[in-house]
């Protein structure tokens, strides 16, 4: 049953109504407002919108965000620890990886990782995010010993570690099924996993990005295994390279289907492709796009909110990929989280990102308040740790101007 025109008027600025919104787009937005599930075809229609219709998509996403999580924006105090930049996988979108003998190759000992975790805890971090390349000298005990060392040094810190690709690698080294290996890591102190290495969960696209070394099926298998043993994960997408909106929509649907089955995703994090120093772009500049447009950034967060509502209700805007100012604007276009303060971040920087390595907690609060939302410091699984009052002036709606 369609929403009445009067209800739509309450939801959207009057200038975005009437004949300027086509009947198909209007119907999809009405479904979104009423909490109905959108199809892949619906998402593709929304990705194709322009002008006032595209702005209407952002405004509806903002309303759905308010309905699902309230007028709050959140962040977590964390430190990224990249324990090695040596990796033999050769993913063409990555400029982070070095060969074992390179002058710039790094491989931290478990004690060095623990040192970084202890420093993070002393600076107020509640989480360390630990990831690294697939170094040929890593054995299964390295992943185990990392957790043991960090937990021995900082028992209370949350360990958010090891992408599905790293778990796949550790399973091969240990000759264990994912459920068994992950159960061992959880018993040692693994809290949650980053759902990275997803890129685009489409075989043809993955062949161009990674030669399909970690297949869609393997990624899904490991994520489901993690959820089955009580290890929650994030979920991600990397977009703006050789992909198209149909791939984005199918990716979102697959994540939604997994969440319906397992309930194990804590958030969805869109990650725009950073092209500057990558072989994928530099060897194929006529075939590979130089990352998402501003319009695509806004649409991805908004349409993810609409497709995933009621299933994955935390949508994170990555300031590392887009910059703090643009990420803050995403908070009025479907997103409700700005991610972590980070302290260190090497992977995006290696690909040519220009937005620095750290945003201080007070900057996170200011950015959230600039969007007219109440700022919340959270932990990894979105439990509220601290709230920050909104100054009266920031109650005003800040124009998003997300699309042309």
N, C-alpha and C positions, 0 to 999 in steps of 0.2 A: 504494500500500500504506500503510495507516494505521500511525502510530506506536503502540507499545504503551503501556498505561496507566502502566507503570513509568517509561518515558522521559518521559512527560508530568509525572509526579510530580517528576522531577529538574528539569524546566524551570519548573514553576509552584509557588507555595506551595500546600500541601495544602488550605488553606481555599478555594481557587478551583477545586477539582476536583469530581468526582462529579456529583450531580444539579443543582448550581448552574450548570453550563455545559451549554447545550443541544447536542444532537447536531450541528445545522448549524454552530454557532459552533466547537464542538470540531473538526470536520472541517477547517474553514478554518484554524484555528490550527495543526493538525497539518501541513497542507500548507505553511504558512509556515515552520514549524520545519525541514521537510525541504527547503526551498529551492524549492518548486514555485511556479509563477506563479499569482497570484490574478486572477480575472476582475473586471470591473466589478460584476457581481452579488455576488460575494464581498465586495468593498469596501463595497457598500451595506449588506450584512448587518452588517458590523463597525461601520459608522457608526451603525447603529440600536441597538447594544448599550447596556445600562444596568447600573449596579450592579456586581456581581462579574464579570459577563461583560465589561463595559467595562474593568475593571481587568486582567482576563486579557489583553485585547488589548494594553494598555500593557506588561505583563510579558513577553509574547511578543516585542513589538517591541524591548524591552531586550535580550532574549536574541539576537535576530537582529542587532541592532547590535553586540553583543559578537562574534558569529561573523564578521561582515563586516569590521569595522574595529578590533576589539580594545577593550580598556578604556582608551580615550583620548578626550579632548575637546580640540578645537582652536580656535584663533582666529588672526586676522591683524591686524597693525597697519596701519591704513589711514587715509586722509582722504577724506571725501566733498567734492567740489567741485561745487556747483550753479552753473554759469556764467551762467545767466539764469533768472529766474522769469516771464519773458514768454512766453506761449503762447496761440495762437489756437484750439486744439482744443476747449476747453470741456468737458473730461471732467467729468461731474457728481460723481464721487467724489473730486475733487481740489480742495483749497483753496489749492494752492501757486501757481497761475497768476495773473498780473497782466496787465493790458492795457499796451500800449506806453507810454502817456502817464500811467500811474498814478504817484503820488508814491513808492510803494514799489517801483516797477519797477527791476530790476537787470539789467545786461548787462556782464559782465566782459570786459576785453580779454584777449587771449592772454597778455600779459605778466603781468597780474594772476593768471591761472590758474597760470602758471609760478611766480610768487611763492609761492602757496599750496602748490604741489607741493614747492618747495625747502624751505619751512618744515616740511612734513610729513617729508621725508627727514631733516632735521636732528633731528627728534624721534623718529626710529627707524622711521618708516613704510617698508614695502617696497612699498606700493601706493597709488595715488590712483585713486579711483572718480569719474569725470567724467561728469556728466549735466546736462541742462538742458531747458528748455521749447523749443517749436518757434517761436522768434522769427521774425517776418516778415523781418527784416533779415539773417538768417543766409544765407550762401551756402555752396557746397560747400567753398570754400577755408577757411572758418572752422574746420570740423572738422579739416581737414588741418593748418592752422596751429597749432591747439591742441596737437596731438601734436608737431609740430616744435618749438614753444617749450618744452614740458615736457621733451622729450628733450635739447634743447640745454642746458637748465639743470641737469637731473638725469638724466644718461644711464642710470643703473642702476635707476631706479624703474620698477616695472611699471605700465603704463597699462591700467586696466580701465575702458572707456568706451563710451558711446553705446548706448542701448537700441535694440531693433529699430525702434521708432517713429522715433527720430532717424536711424537708417540709412535707413529708408524716405524720410524727409524729405530727407536729403542726396542720395540717389539721384535724387529728383525735381529737386532744384536742379542737380545735375551732369549730369542726363540720361544716367545710367549704370545698367547692370544691377548688382544687389547684389554679385555675384561680383567685378566689375571695381572697384567703389568700395571694397569691403572689402580687396581685394588691395592697392590703393593705400595705404589706411590702415595695413594690416599692414606694408608696406614702410617706412612712415614711423616705425613704432614702436608701433602699437596691439598690446597683448598679448592681452587677452581682452575679452569684452563681457558686461555684465549682461543677463540674460534677463528683464528687466522688461517692462512694457507687455503682459504676458500676461493679467493679470487672470483672467478665466475664458475658456478657449478654447471658447466656445459662442456661436453667432451670436445667438440670442435674448437671452442675458444681455448680450452686448457691445453690442447695440442700446440697451439701457437704461443702460449705463454710459458709452458713448462715441459713441453713434449709429453704431457699427461703422466708425469712421473708419479704424482699422487692423484689417482683418478677420483672423479666425483664419488663413485661407489665406495672407495677406500676412505675418503673424507667423511662421508655419511656414516660409514661403519664405525669409525673411531669415535666420532661425536656421540653416536647412539650408545656405544660401549661406555663412554665416560658417564653419560646420564644414567645408564643402567646401574652403575656402582655408586651413584650418589655424588659424582663430580660434575657440578654445573659448569657450563661454558658460555662464553659470549658467542655471537654470530656476526659475520662480516660479509662485505662485498667489496671488490676492487673494480672500479668502473671508469670508463673514459679512455679506452685504448682501441681494441679491435672488436669491441662488443657493441650491441645495439639494444634498444629498449625491450625487445622481446626477450633477450637474455636476462635483463634485469628483472622483468616480471616473472619469468620462470624460476629464477633464483629465489625471489621472495616467496613464491608459492611453495618451493621445496622446503625452505626454512619453516614456513608456517605448518606444513605437513609434519615435519619432524617434531615441532613443538607440540602439536596436537597429540602425538604419540608418546613423547617423553616428558614434556614440561621442563626440560633442563636448560633452556636458554635464559640467561639473565638480561640480555640486551641485544640490540642490533646496532652495528657500527658501520655506516657507509664510509669507505676509504677511497678517495679520488686518486687515480693514477697520477704519479709525479714522473714526468717524462725526461727531464733535462739530461741526466747522465746515464740513461738506460740504453742497452743495446737494442731493445725492442723498438724504440722510437728512432734512434740514431741510424740504425741500419735499414729502416723502412719508413722514412718520414712521409712518403706519399700514401702509405697504407695505414699508418697508426696515428691516432689523434693525440694531440699534446695535452691529454688530461681532459676532465669534464669542463664544460662551460659553467659559468655562474648559474645560469638557468637550470642546468642539469643537476648541479649540487642541491639547489632548493627543491626541485621536483623529486629527487631521490629521497630526501628526508621526509617530504610531505607524503609521497605515495607509499613509502614504507610504513608511515604511521597509519594510513588508511587500510593498507592490505593486512598489516600485522595486528591491528587493534584487537584487544581481548586475548591475544596469544603472546606476543612479545610487546609489552607496553613501554619499555624503556628504549628510546631511540637516542643514540649518542652522536653529537656533532664533533668531529675531530679538528681541534684548533691547529694541530700539527700539520694537517693537510691543507686547511683553508685559511688559517690565520684566526686569531682570537676574535677580531671584530666581525668577520663573516660568520664564524661559528656561533657567536652570540645572537645574530639575526636568525639563525636556524631555530632558536628557541621559540620563535613566533611563527614557525613554518613546519611544525610537527615534532621537532626534537625536544627533549626535556633534560638532556645531560650534556655536560661539556667534557666528560672524561677526566683524565688525571693531570695533576700538576707535573708529572713525569720526572723532573730532575735530570734525567739523561734520556736521549732518544737518538739512535744512530742510523736506523734503517731508512727512514724518510730523508734524513739529512744526506745520506750517501747517494740518494737518488736525485738530489738537488733541491730539496725543500728549503725554504728561506725563513721559516717562522720560529727559529730558535729551538732551544732545548727545554726551557722551563717557563711556566707561568706560575707566579706565586699565588697562594690561596686567596689573598686579598684581591688580586686581579680577577680571579675566578668569580668571587662574590660581586665585584663591581660590574663585570660583564653580564652576569645573570640579572643583577638589579637594573642594568641599562635596558633590559628587555621587559622590565615591569613585572618580574617574577620574584618570588621569595627564594633566596639562596639556601641550599642545604648541602652540608658536607655529609657524605654517605660512606659506607664501607663497600666492599667489592660486590656484595649481594644485595645492594640497595636498601640496607637498613640505615635509618637516619641517625647520625651521630651528633649533629649540631645544626641549628638554624640561625640565620642572620636576618634581622629585621630589614624591611624595605623602606627606604626613605620615601616620604610622601610624594616627592616629585616623580619618582620612578613608577608610580601607579599609572601614569599616562601611557597609552598605547604608543609604542615606537613604530613608525612606518617601516615596513620591511623592505619594500622595493626590490623584491627578489628576482623578478623577471622583467624583461623589457616590455 
